[in-house]
Amino acid sequence: MPQSTNLRLLLSSANCHRRHPFSAASNFFPKHLSFSSSFQFFLKPQFKTREIPPLFATFSSYSKKPFATNNNNSNNNKNSRSFNRNRSTLSETAKKGDNNNNNKNNKNNSDKGGFFAMEEKNTSADEKFGFNRKRAEGRDDSDRPKKHLQLKSRKLNPANTISYVQILGTGMDTQDTSPSVLLFFDKQRFIFNAGEGLQRFCSEHKIKLSKIDHIFLSRVCSETAGGLPGLLLTLAGMGDEGMSVNVWGPSDLKYLVDAMKSFIPNAAMVNTRSFGPTPDSNESSRSTPHRIDEPFVLIDDEVVKLSAILLRPSLLEVSEPMKEKSSANGDISVVYICELAEIKGKFDPKKAIALGLRPGPKFRELQLGNSVKSDNQDVMVHPSDVLGPSVAGPIVILVDCPTSSHLHELSSLKCLAPYYIDTAYDVPEGSKLVNCVIHLTPESVSKTEDYRMWMSKFGGAQHIMAGHEMKNIEVPILKASARIAARLNYLCPQFFPSPGFWSLQNLNLLPSEAMASPPKIPLLRTSALIPAENLLKFQLRPYANLGLDKSSIPSLSSPSEIIEELLSEIPEVKDASQQITSFWSDNKKDINMEKTITEEPWLSENTLPPCLENLTREDMEIVLLGTGSSQPSKYRNVSSIFIDLFSKGSLLLDCGEGTLGQLKRRFGVQGADEAVRKLRCIWISHIHADHHTGLARILALRRDLLKGTSHEPVIVVGPRQLKRFLAAYQRLEDLDMQFLDCSQTTEASIESNQGDNNNNNNNNNKNGNADSTLFTRGVPMQSYWKRPISPSQVAAALPILESLKKVLNEAGLEALISFPVIHCPQAFGVAIRAADRVNAAGKNIPGWKIVYSGDTRPCPELVRASQGATVLIHEATFEDSMIDEAVARNHSTTKEAVEVGNSAGAYRIILTHFSQRYPKIPVFEESHMHKTCVAFDMMSVNLADVHVLPRVVPYLKLLFRDEMIVDESEDVDLVTAVA
């Protein structure tokens, strides 16, 4: 979903006329098309075809009555929401709709072309339903990118009172991405590297992204720039005008920008600037300097001079073709040199008075470095006459030397010679004293003798080792989400296993960088090696504070401390945990306690669908890696679902930013590597950034893990816009994957392709015409879905379809079917069905079926696809009272999601993709949750336990009983919360 919107659009929604989300929709289900015939790919005989309750047929037009408000109580509760909570039942709404249908010819009811565009020009009232057609077609004005974004311009303060560099510990605990570094000035902020999770990190630690002026990349790859797309979109959506930021990187930044153009407005990237020779030529993209071994001066103002030195891998023994390949594959890294302005000497007023100056404005001019004329003498007074000796400004160097091949070039850089000195106490004339060197270099390189020898050339500099250090592994950087994970694990360890971090009991056994045995190099003091820690600072100004500052480093909290705090807050949770454990106990009479929660009668139903018979815990598990929407937040990451088939491989449904980090938090650093290794297919629902920007990082890691082994490329199934992004991105780094358009995995397309294998002459007539009943025949959206696929595309897809079929067979799956949904152009849901099994008695057991809605309004295609689903994973972005917002953004409310599952006869429903306005737990009505559960990040649902899901919901409400409302102190950004 887009991460940009207009605040006025959000606020004006309170005054919008109410419309019901659905109208009478008999046209959705043509008389000649039954559910059994249209979705027979899934509906085997063991799944009884049942009539769908008239969910869509009974829904009628929106009532025009405005939201009711209660002015008397609006200010009584400081925690109350600003929007109305009045709800109506489906039957009540249907009755209202019947009355409103009598007025369907009233011109005010059509609201054509307005925000809630619900019908086409020639569409009758009984053919319309509640969704934003313009948004579904990609024509919504609110989604159009701004042509011009504000680029911050601030008046600089040469006499900075505060300046420091700070380690932003993204990826330090999971080693999935490069840490970022913040260079802070009073009036400027610079960030070096923007790996995945940077936004979430800044949200947790109150670092305002709107204050960032420049972003510098030490390399251009998924490890250092994975968070850049989401960051640019977030900035573009801030305020009424949006914001932009300067992005700097070596010349292959061009490839990343070209790739991002497929889903990011150009206005957000107009200030991206590359330096150095372009990959396709030897010319520099900036006019000076022309020599690649000389520094590129990027910024030179009264506050700081920032230079960049390109570092290529050594190619002395590599052929010319390999040289060209290396220059285009993100192999160039950068050394950044930050030189602060000199600190002028102390002003001596006695000398100024002796030279005929009277105290006043001229004293200030001299302190600013300007000459003035004496008041009593006919002479000019220069700053050097009244100021003490100047002190050179502090210097910080950031080094990213990713491989030993880069190290050879680093050691031979002549332009670094002025910064090399023997000691800090004897600085030769013309040399520059470096105060701090921050090493983003990985540990495998930084601990080599050659690297330590190079480090020793900087004399008395402090060396902060910010590469992936063992000291930081498994100590959670995102403490807020880790705290919730620990509390959930205590309450229900079956659905919330212990996270893969927090090995604090072993932390002291890990050698720190300072204590490790470095190579014996006399000139390198061990005390100068500082292991990086999250939020560690090196103070640059004021000069009296120059040096390390550990005051901002967060304190460590163990799980036992968190649980102790929980029990003191909610003592009942101890009994609740035991009651939940009893759900898995065969001998429940041994559990003798007073029940904390009174269960509804329907929670005791023991009827299991046939597909759950004789299951083992090694059949399938659903891991909800990200359950939030729009952008990563303090408590919820964006969309991603890991389908673990254990020894048969795994699948990934959506892959938002930070997916790899979430895998590592769930399975541990090594366990996540194994999970990525066995990925066989990744399915992406639509092109919005919160659903796919973690894809490149996952693919790059899988490529590296399987390098040198015999393996098949992973299959990526996604909308056609995603193919443009991946094709452009692969010019930067190889992703080792095959792409398949979602439209070629619909039921109609697969059946067509199967027929084409027997009759190749039918390609042009059949393929690509996925028969969708989402839109009335003849309207633009219907023709959009009917858009034919070219013969060349068909020919290219057939081998990949065969590969997908092989992957599914090896994984024990019968089918993976995509189906169109209502959200934006080329938005899909997916249904996955396991193959049937035969038990020991020879009885045929039907395969389970998982359906994932993607982002969507309730629609007949989704209901049809969800028929007989074992688990329906459905988005529930908004609570029930926010139906207008749900229609406007083409999302679903909690109640609508449950109604879809009930209509389709799904056995269990898992709600996910919650708006970030609900930071910890969404708002829902427990009365219609009898087969439903709400998802949390890292929630793991084994298929053998799926029957227990609804029984846990009341206990979750107990855990968050004081947090069922929006926490305004969390600074939830309402602008992006509903995007």
Secondary structure, DSSP 8 states (H G I E B T S, - for coil): --S---HHHHHHGGGS----B----GGGS-TT--HHHHTTTT--TTS------STTTT--B---------TTTTTT-TTS-SS------HHHHHHHHHHHHTTTTSHHHH-TTSTT----TT--GGG--SS-HHHHTT--GGGS--S--EE------SS-S-EEEEEE-TTTTT-SS--EEEEEESS-EEEE---TTHHHHHHHTT--GGG--EEE-SS-SHHHHTTHHHHHHHHHTSTTT-EE-EEEEETTHHHHHHHHTTTS-GGGSTTEEEESB-TTSSSBSSSS---TTS-EEEEESSSEEEEEEEE----TTS-HHHHHHHHTTT--EEEEEEEE--B---B-HHHHHHTT--SSHHHHHHHTT--EE-SSSSSEE-HHHHB---B---EEEEE---SHHHHHHHHT-GGGGGG-BS-SS---TT-----EEEE-S-HHHHTSHHHHHHHTTBTT-EEEE-SS-GGGTTS-S-HHHHHHHHHHHHH-TTTS---S---GGGGGGS--TTTS-----TTS-GGGEEE--TT-EEEEESGGG-EEE-TTS-----HHHHHHHHHHH-TTHHHHHHHHHHTT-S-GGG-----SS---GGGG-----GGGTT--TTS-EEEEEE-B-SS--SS---SEEEEE-GGG-EEEEEE-TTHHHHHHHHH-HHHHHHHHHTEEEEE---S-GGGTTTHHHHHHHHHHHTTTS----EEEEE-HHHHHHHHHHTTTS---EEEEEGGGGBHHHHHHHHHHHH-GGGHHHHTT-----SS-TTSHHHHHHT----HHHHHHHHHHHHHHHHHHHHTTEEEEEEEE-BSSTT-EEEEEEE--EE-TTS-EE---EEEE--S-B--HHHHHHTTT-SEEEEE--B-GGGHHHHHHHT--BHHHHHHHHHHHT-SEEEEE-B-TTSSSS----GGG-TTEEE--TTEEEEGGGGGGHHHHHHHHHHHTTT-SS--GGG---HHHHT-
